Amino acid sequence: MPENTYRTDGTIDSFENRQSREYEIEFTAPEFTSVCPMTGQPDFGTIVVRYVPGTRCIELRSFKYYLFGYRNRGIFYEDVVNAVLDDIVAAVAPKRATVIAEMNSRGGITARMTATHEG
């Protein structure tokens, strides 16, 4: 896929986990954006993903494009963490996974949601 292609298909690509030991992968997306379904206003935050891979690992470039798909999507914070977690589980079947959404302040209130999967 060319470097400048903007993916909108919501796909999380993966590659083979070549390690035999159990280990944890963590990555942070500090520029997450979505849209409040009530007000239509943009929401900004950080998505943190921690997972112990099974046989597959998340390919990060595809995950970046996957998150871009939320930029114009009206979705509640609680649904964000659960949708992202469900899509990760479907894509790579991790042994364990946690998705944290740390949303920026709106009206003086910050919000943090955590969803966990135990395979």
C-alpha positions, 0 to 999 in steps of 0.5 A: 500500500502506498505511504500516502494512502488513507485507509477507511476500511477499519481493518487492523492488519497483523503479522506473525508473532515469532516469539515463543515466550509471553510478553506484553506490547503497549502503544499509545495514540496521543492524537485520538479524535472522535465526535460527540454524538450528542453535540457534534463537537470534536472529542480529543484524547489518548488511546493506550493499548496493552496486550499479550499477543497470541499467534498474531501482533498488531501492525501499527500503521494499519492501527493508525489508519484504523483510529483515523476512522473515528475522526468523523464518527459520532461515538460515546467514550464508553463505546470507543474503548469497547469497539477498539477492544472488540476489533483488536480481539477479532484481528489478533486474538490476544491472550489478554488485552486492555484498551484505555481511553483518556479523554481531554477535559470538556466542561472541566471534566476529564474521563478515563475508560478501561476495557479488558479482555482475558482470552 
